[in-house]
């Protein structure tokens, strides 16, 4: 399973999203994730199209949204404006159940 955290320096919501991701990973007993700076010129174009912050599991967005058409800030329809740890853990568990670990 590939878990990716996409953001850019200065993103106001990156810290909260990262904290949710790290809690979900701990809760699921999964170590590590790849952190990607979407402003890095060496990053593939298909990763740049996601807003910041975005969490991908095997290339799929944890909130089941589609990527946008360019770099920008991303706000989720949740109380703290980022995916909560429970949603992320649910998606991680689904990936584990489907044998993508």
C-alpha positions in Angstrom: 0.0 0.0 0.0 1.3 3.5 -0.9 0.2 6.3 1.4 1.1 9.8 0.1 0.7 13.2 1.8 0.7 16.1 -0.7 1.2 19.6 0.5 3.3 22.7 0.1 5.3 24.8 2.5 3.1 27.5 4.1 -0.2 25.5 3.6 -2.3 26.6 6.6 -4.1 23.2 6.9 -1.1 20.9 6.3 -0.2 20.5 10.0 -3.8 19.4 11.0 -4.1 17.0 8.0 -0.7 15.5 8.8 -1.7 15.0 12.4 -4.9 13.2 11.3 -2.9 11.0 8.9 -0.3 10.1 11.5 -3.0 9.2 14.1 -4.8 7.0 11.6 -1.6 5.3 10.6 -0.9 4.6 14.3 -4.4 3.3 14.9 -4.1 0.9 12.0 -0.6 -0.2 12.9 1.0 1.1 9.7 4.4 2.7 9.6 5.3 5.6 7.4 4.1 7.5 4.4 5.6 9.5 1.6 5.4 13.3 2.0 5.4 15.2 -1.3 5.9 18.9 -1.9 3.6 19.6 -4.8 5.6 22.8 -5.6 8.8 20.7 -6.2 9.5 21.0 -10.0 10.6 17.4 -10.1 7.2 16.1 -9.0 5.0 14.4 -11.6 2.3 16.5 -13.1 -0.5 14.2 -12.0 0.5 14.9 -8.4 0.6 18.6 -8.9 -3.1 18.7 -9.8 -4.1 17.9 -6.3 -4.6 20.7 -3.8 -2.8 21.0 -0.5 -3.3 19.1 1.7 -4.2 15.8 0.0 -3.9 12.3 1.3 -3.7 9.5 -1.3 -3.9 5.8 -0.6 -2.7 3.9 -3.7 -3.4 7.0 -5.8 -7.0 7.4 -4.5 -8.0 10.5 -2.5 -9.2 9.6 1.1 -12.3 11.8 0.6 -13.2 10.2 -2.7 -12.7 13.5 -4.6 -11.1 13.9 -8.0 -8.0 16.0 -8.5 -8.3 19.5 -9.6 -6.7 21.3 -12.5 -3.8 22.9 -10.7 -2.0 23.7 -7.5 -4.0 25.4 -4.8 -5.3 25.2 -1.2 -7.8 22.6 -0.4 -10.5 22.8 2.3 -12.5 19.8 3.3 -16.2 19.9 4.4 -15.3 18.9 8.0 -15.3 20.9 11.2 -11.5 21.3 11.2 -11.4 21.6 7.4 -9.2 18.5 6.9 -10.0 14.8 6.7 -10.4 13.4 10.2 -8.4 10.4 11.5 -11.4 8.2 11.5 -12.1 8.6 7.8 -8.4 8.1 7.0 -8.3 5.0 9.2 -11.4 3.6 7.5 -9.8 4.0 4.0 -6.6 2.4 5.3 -8.5 -0.5 6.7 -10.3 -0.9 3.4 -7.0 -1.0 1.6 -5.6 -3.6 4.1 -8.8 -5.7 3.7 -8.4 -5.6 -0.1 -4.9 -7.0 0.2 -3.1 -3.8 -0.7 -0.8 -3.9 2.3 
